[in-house]
Amino acid sequence: MQQYFPFILLIMAVLLFVLPARQRKRMQARAKAMQDSLAIGTPVMTTSGLHGNVAGLGDGTVDLEIAPGVVVTFTRPAILEVRRPAADTGSADTPITGDDTPGAAGGRSADGTV
């Protein structure tokens, strides 16, 4: 059994160091390809969860429009993913219903009336 001990240590080293390093390299290459493929108008999400559309591109930066007329600058690695626009769930004529309407919480409005 002792004769196989160095072989077992070598296998453990491969499993603990080499395989995760290869996976990390692949993930970094994918992220770099995504960041290099950004174009103006692309909806994206940053690592902090901020959603916006690409408004401008620099060498190492991306300008995001987070609201009409509001543009912020991020470094390219801060872009986590490209987002797809949400599918249209209904027409403009369809009323929005939910629990955020006045009186929906327990049948009482903010002033306590029913």
URZI-V797861 format. One line per field, one symbol per residue. ss: DSSP state (H for helix, E for strand, - for the rest). phi: phi as a letter, one per 20 degrees, with the letter a starting at -180 (. if undefined). psi: psi as a letter, one per 20 degrees, with the letter a starting at -180 (. if undefined). Layout:
ss=???
phi=???
psi=???
This chain:
ss=-HHHHHHHHHHHHHHHHHHHHHHHHHHHHHHHHHHH------EEEE----EEEEEEE---EEEEEEE--EEEEEEHHHEEEE--------------------------------
phi=.ffegffffffffffedfffffffffffffffffffefcfnffccefenfdadfdacdfcccedeebgnddcdcfgffeebeeeffffeaeffffedreefgnfemmdefenee
psi=hhhighgghgghgghhggghhgghgghhgggggghhjqqpipprprhijpqrqphqpagjrpppoiroiopqpqqgiiogqpqqqqqoirrhipqpqaijqpjhnjjqahjiq.
